[in-house]
Amino acid sequence: MSANEYPEGKLRPDDEGALDIAVGRQDDCVFIAFQKPVMWIAMEPEYIDDLIAKLQKHKAAALEARQKRKSQ
């Protein structure tokens, strides 16, 4: 989705439009990456479920990596 698209309409005057978000893991940490600096985000409920699922998946992998690192 490109910047300044408003798939659900403009929410507030300072709404800058759609934002791509990536969730990932590096070593034993989970990260959320944004395509540009942001002050706030709003999400439709169905996207929240997707974000939660991705965070939980990467959390499990990060915890496993942390346990392996501590046991070495």
C-alpha positions in Angstrom: 0.0 0.0 0.0 1.5 3.3 -0.9 1.6 6.4 1.4 -1.4 8.7 1.7 -3.9 6.0 0.8 -6.9 5.9 3.2 -8.5 2.5 2.9 -11.0 3.2 5.7 -11.1 7.0 5.2 -9.1 9.7 7.0 -9.4 9.1 10.7 -8.0 12.4 12.1 -6.5 15.6 10.7 -3.0 14.3 11.3 -3.7 10.9 9.6 -1.0 10.4 7.0 -2.6 7.4 5.4 -1.8 3.7 5.1 1.5 2.4 6.6 3.2 -0.9 6.0 4.3 -2.7 9.1 6.7 -5.7 9.3 7.0 -8.0 12.3 10.1 -10.1 12.6 12.7 -11.6 14.9 16.4 -11.1 15.2 18.2 -13.5 17.6 16.1 -13.5 20.7 14.2 -10.2 20.2 11.0 -9.4 18.3 10.8 -6.2 16.3 8.1 -4.2 14.6 9.4 -2.2 11.7 7.7 0.8 10.1 8.4 2.2 6.6 8.8 5.7 8.1 8.8 7.5 11.4 5.3 7.5 13.0 3.6 9.2 15.9 0.6 6.9 16.1 -1.1 4.1 14.3 -4.7 2.9 14.1 -5.8 -0.5 13.0 -9.1 -2.1 12.0 -10.0 -5.0 14.3 -9.2 -7.7 11.8 -5.7 -6.4 11.3 -5.1 -6.5 15.1 -5.7 -10.3 15.1 -3.1 -10.7 12.4 -0.6 -8.5 14.3 -1.2 -10.5 17.5 -0.7 -13.8 15.6 2.6 -12.6 14.1 3.8 -11.2 17.4 3.0 -14.5 19.2 4.8 -16.6 16.5 7.9 -14.5 16.7 7.7 -14.4 20.5 7.8 -18.2 20.6 10.8 -18.3 18.3 12.6 -15.6 20.3 12.0 -17.4 23.6 13.4 -20.6 22.1 16.5 -18.7 20.8 16.9 -17.1 24.3 16.7 -20.5 26.0 19.3 -22.0 23.7 21.6 -19.0 24.2 21.3 -19.3 28.0 21.9 -23.0 28.0 25.2 -22.8 26.1 
